[in-house]
Amino acid sequence: MLENLYRYRGFISAGLALLLLLSPPAQKFEMLAVPLFVFSASLRIWARMHIGLHSRGSELCAPQIVKSGPYSLFKHPLYLSNWLAGASFAILYSGFSEICAIFCLVYLVFLLLLAFKENSFLKEMQPAPQIGAFEPRIIKSILSDKWTWFSQFFFIFLILVVKTL
């Protein structure tokens, strides 16, 4: 079961986002969502500059264990950035409500399951080669995540459309 979670993580995340959109939107615009999303996007760009392209696949793989940049501070900065982005969407859409809390909790559990699966995979690699260098190309790291950025901005667009109806 956990193998399929990783393969379909994008679809599962999108499904959770659609479930959020089926709930009634909050009338108030929560400004905390904006800096939270900016922070999550910045963390994602920083992490992608260090991890490389292999993390974009549908199969769990890692040519080496990354210990530089945000990986020196957090074990799974991409999952953290995903959760922060999801939380910012939930706050933007439903404010600080029970629906927001439930969404954030369910999404956190989903990402923790992915992290546990990835931890098991990385433990099997021991001793694994580690790298500390990074590719300082911000534009390249953004473009390599183009579908993630498209889906996140599309979701923000949907939230704004629903809230104005």
N, C-alpha and C positions, 0 to 999 in steps of 0.2 A: 504494500500500500504506500509506504513512504517513497518508494522509487517513483511512483506516479505523481506524487505531490510535487517533486522537483520538476518533472517533465512538463506538468501542466500548471505550474505556479502562476504564470501570466493569466491563464484562463480563470483560475480559481480567484485570483485577486480581482479580476474584472467582474466576476460573478458577485463577489462581496460588494464591490462598488455599485453594481446595479441594484442589489438588495437595499443598499443605503438610499439610492435614489427613489425607491418605491415607498420609503417612509415620508411622512409629511415634513416639509422644510421649515426651518425656523424663520421667523420674520426678521430677526435682528441679525446684522452682519457682524460677525466676531472678528475683530482686527487681529487677534492673536494668530489666526490661521495664516496670515500673510508672512510674517517673519518666520513662523515655523516651517512653512513651505520653502522659503528662501534658504533657511538653514539646511533642510533636508536635501535640497538640490545641490547646495555647495558641498555637503558631505559626500553625496553621490559622485559628483565630478572628481573630487579629491580621491575617493576610493578607486574609481575607474582608472585614474591616472597611474595607480599602483598595481592593480590586479591584472590588467590586460584583457584581451578579447575572449579568452577561453570561458569566462563566466557567462557569456551570452548564449551558450548552447542549451539544448534540451537535455543533455546528459551531464551528470556530475563528473567533472574532471578538473585536474589541477596539475600542471607541469611542475609547479614548485609551490612552496608555502610562502606567502608574502608576509613580511613582518615590518614593513616600512609604512610611513605616512599614517593614515587613520588606523591601519592594521596594527600599529604599535600601541594604539590607545583602546581599540575595540576589537573583539574577536571577529565580529561580522558587521562591519560598517555599512555594507550595502543593504543588509536586512534592516538595520537600524534606520537608514535613510528611507527605505520603503515604508517602514512603520510610521515614521514621522510625517512622510508625505500623506499616507492614508489618514493619520490623525488630523492633519491640517484640512484635508478634504471633508472629513466628518464634522469638524468644528465649523468650517465654512458653511456647510450645508445644514446641519441640524443644531448648531450652537452647542452649548454645554448641557446636553440632555441625556436621558437614559439611552436613547438610540445611539448617540455618539459614543457613550461609554461601552455599550454592548458591541458596537462595530469595532472599536479600538481593542477590546479584549479578545474578540474572535480573531481579528487580524493578527494580534500579538501571538496567540496560541498557534495559528497557522505558520507564522514566521519562525517561531521557536521550534516547531516540528522540523521545518526545513534546516534550521541551524543544527539541531541534534543529528540529523541525517548527514549533513556535511561534516560535522565533527567526527562521526564514525568513519567516514571516508578518509578524512585527513589523518586520523590515527593509524589507519592501515598503511599509510605512506611512510611512516616513521622508519628509519630516519629519512626525511625528505630534504631535498635541496631547498635552501631558503634564499630569497633575494631581498635586497634592501634598496635597490635602485628603483627609480621610477622614470616614466616618460613624461617630460614636462610639456606636453602638448595638450592644452586645455581644449582647443577646438576638436582635436582628434578624439578625446575622451567623450566629448558631448556628442559628436557625430556617430560614434560607435554605439551609442545608446538611443539612436533616433526614434525607435519605436516606443521606448519607455517614455521619452519626452513627449512624443505625439499623444500617447494615451493619457499621460498626466495632464497635459494642457487641454485635451479634449474633454476630460472629466471635469476640469475647472469650468470650461465653457458650458457643459451640460448643467452643472450646478448653478451657474449664473443665469442660464436660460430658465430653468425650473423656478428659481427664486423670483424672477421677474414676471412670471405668468400669474 
